[in-house]
Amino acid sequence: MDEESQCEEYLTSLLSSSRFLSIIPKLNGSNLLLRCKTCSMSDIEGNSQAFLEIYPFSITLCSNRIPLTLSDYERVISHELIHAYDYYYERYNLQTCSGLACSEIRAAREGECSKWFIHDYFKEQCIRNHAIRSTAVSSLLFSRCWIFYSYSILLESVST
């Protein structure tokens, strides 16, 4: 099976899993398109494993860059779905440093850093490292977004 076919199979399987069933309905009105393709090294595709485009509103999975395991696809799809949600519902402007940085914190939490950590400090460091590396933002901007993120988590826990 070639990379794109494997990508399509994983995408179909994962989008019907319980992890994604809570996010996907919230994006239904957005006409979000999810697709697999062999990506080039130029433009938005660069070195990305996946990317979100605003026009048309879509997530592209780079089948030639994601390791061929279901868990890697789950991590990448989770990450990009958070960006899509942040753009569509939270109205983050992903073209500004602060909007992208704050979305990267949430995307790293649900993607690369979603595994269990022995202590919250290590999870925070994982999120910090991924968000800063992904966006090349300063620690100051990260700290501002982290405070906002932590405050929103606190509000969620109080309201439930």
C-alpha positions as CSV (number, residue, x, y, z in Angstrom):
1,M,0.0,0.0,0.0
2,D,1.4,3.4,-0.9
3,E,1.7,6.3,1.6
4,E,-1.3,8.2,0.4
5,S,-3.6,5.1,0.5
6,Q,-2.3,4.3,4.0
7,C,-3.0,7.9,5.0
8,E,-6.5,7.8,3.7
9,E,-7.2,4.5,5.6
10,Y,-5.8,5.9,8.9
11,L,-7.8,9.2,8.4
12,T,-11.0,7.3,7.9
13,S,-10.4,5.1,10.9
14,L,-9.4,7.9,13.2
15,L,-12.2,10.3,12.3
16,S,-14.7,7.7,13.6
17,S,-12.8,7.1,16.9
18,S,-14.2,8.5,20.1
19,R,-11.2,10.9,20.5
20,F,-12.3,12.8,17.4
21,L,-16.0,12.4,17.6
22,S,-16.2,15.3,20.2
23,I,-14.3,17.8,17.9
24,I,-15.6,16.9,14.5
25,P,-19.3,17.8,15.0
26,K,-18.2,21.2,16.3
27,L,-16.5,21.8,12.9
28,N,-19.4,20.5,10.8
29,G,-20.6,24.0,9.8
30,S,-17.1,25.0,8.8
31,N,-17.0,22.7,5.7
32,L,-13.5,21.5,6.9
33,L,-11.9,19.3,4.3
34,L,-9.4,16.7,5.4
35,R,-7.1,15.3,2.8
36,C,-3.9,13.3,2.3
37,K,-1.2,14.2,-0.3
38,T,2.5,13.9,-1.0
39,C,3.9,17.3,0.0
40,S,6.7,19.3,-1.6
41,M,9.4,21.2,0.2
42,S,8.2,24.7,-0.9
43,D,5.7,27.2,0.3
44,I,3.3,26.4,3.1
45,E,4.2,22.7,2.9
46,G,7.9,23.2,3.8
47,N,8.9,20.5,6.3
48,S,5.4,20.1,7.8
49,Q,3.8,16.8,8.6
50,A,0.4,18.5,8.2
51,F,-1.0,22.0,7.8
52,L,-4.2,24.0,8.1
53,E,-5.2,26.3,5.2
54,I,-7.9,28.9,5.6
55,Y,-8.9,29.2,1.9
56,P,-10.2,26.6,1.3
57,F,-10.7,25.6,5.0
58,S,-8.7,22.4,5.1
59,I,-6.2,20.2,6.8
60,T,-3.7,18.5,4.6
61,L,-1.8,15.5,5.9
62,C,1.6,15.1,4.3
63,S,1.6,11.3,3.7
64,N,5.3,11.4,2.8
65,R,6.3,13.0,6.1
66,I,4.3,11.2,8.8
67,P,5.7,7.9,10.1
68,L,3.5,5.1,9.1
69,T,1.9,4.3,12.4
70,L,-1.7,5.0,13.5
71,S,-0.5,6.7,16.7
72,D,1.6,9.2,14.7
73,Y,-1.4,10.0,12.5
74,E,-3.6,10.4,15.6
75,R,-1.0,12.9,17.1
76,V,-0.8,14.9,13.9
77,I,-4.6,15.0,13.2
78,S,-5.2,16.0,16.9
79,H,-2.8,18.9,16.5
80,E,-4.3,20.2,13.3
81,L,-7.9,19.8,14.5
82,I,-7.1,22.0,17.5
83,H,-5.8,24.7,15.1
84,A,-9.0,24.4,13.0
85,Y,-11.2,24.7,16.1
86,D,-9.2,27.7,17.4
87,Y,-9.5,29.5,14.1
88,Y,-13.2,28.6,13.4
89,Y,-14.7,28.8,16.9
90,E,-12.3,30.7,19.1
91,R,-11.5,33.2,16.4
92,Y,-7.8,33.0,16.9
93,N,-6.0,34.9,14.1
94,L,-3.4,32.3,13.2
95,Q,-1.6,34.8,11.0
96,T,-0.4,36.8,14.1
97,C,2.3,35.7,16.4
98,S,0.1,35.8,19.5
99,G,-2.8,33.9,17.9
100,L,-0.6,31.2,16.5
101,A,1.4,30.9,19.7
102,C,-1.7,30.5,21.8
103,S,-3.1,27.9,19.4
104,E,0.2,26.0,19.4
105,I,0.0,25.7,23.1
106,R,-3.4,24.0,22.8
107,A,-2.4,21.9,19.8
108,A,0.8,20.7,21.5
109,R,-1.2,19.7,24.6
110,E,-3.6,17.6,22.5
111,G,-1.0,16.3,20.0
112,E,2.7,15.8,20.8
113,C,2.3,16.2,24.6
114,S,-1.0,14.3,25.1
115,K,0.7,11.3,26.7
116,W,0.9,10.9,30.5
117,F,3.7,12.6,32.4
118,I,4.9,11.8,35.8
119,H,4.6,15.4,36.9
120,D,2.7,18.4,35.5
121,Y,6.1,20.3,35.2
122,F,7.2,17.8,32.5
123,K,4.0,18.2,30.5
124,E,4.3,22.0,30.6
125,Q,7.9,21.8,29.4
126,C,6.8,19.5,26.6
127,I,4.1,22.0,25.5
128,R,6.5,24.9,25.9
129,N,9.2,23.3,23.8
130,H,6.9,22.3,21.0
131,A,5.0,25.6,20.9
132,I,8.2,27.7,20.9
133,R,9.9,25.4,18.3
134,S,6.8,25.5,16.0
135,T,6.4,29.2,16.1
136,A,9.8,30.6,17.0
137,V,8.0,32.9,19.5
138,S,9.7,34.4,22.5
139,S,9.3,32.9,26.0
140,L,7.5,36.1,27.0
141,L,4.7,35.6,24.4
142,F,4.5,31.9,25.4
143,S,4.1,32.9,29.1
144,R,1.3,35.3,28.2
145,C,-0.5,32.6,26.3
146,W,0.2,30.1,29.0
147,I,-1.5,32.3,31.6
148,F,-4.5,32.7,29.3
149,Y,-4.6,28.9,28.7
150,S,-4.3,28.1,32.5
151,Y,-7.0,30.5,33.3
152,S,-9.4,29.0,30.7
153,I,-8.7,25.5,32.2
154,L,-9.5,26.8,35.6
155,L,-12.8,28.2,34.4
156,E,-13.7,24.9,32.7
157,S,-13.1,23.0,35.9
158,V,-15.2,25.4,38.0
159,S,-18.1,25.3,35.6
160,T,-18.3,21.5,35.4
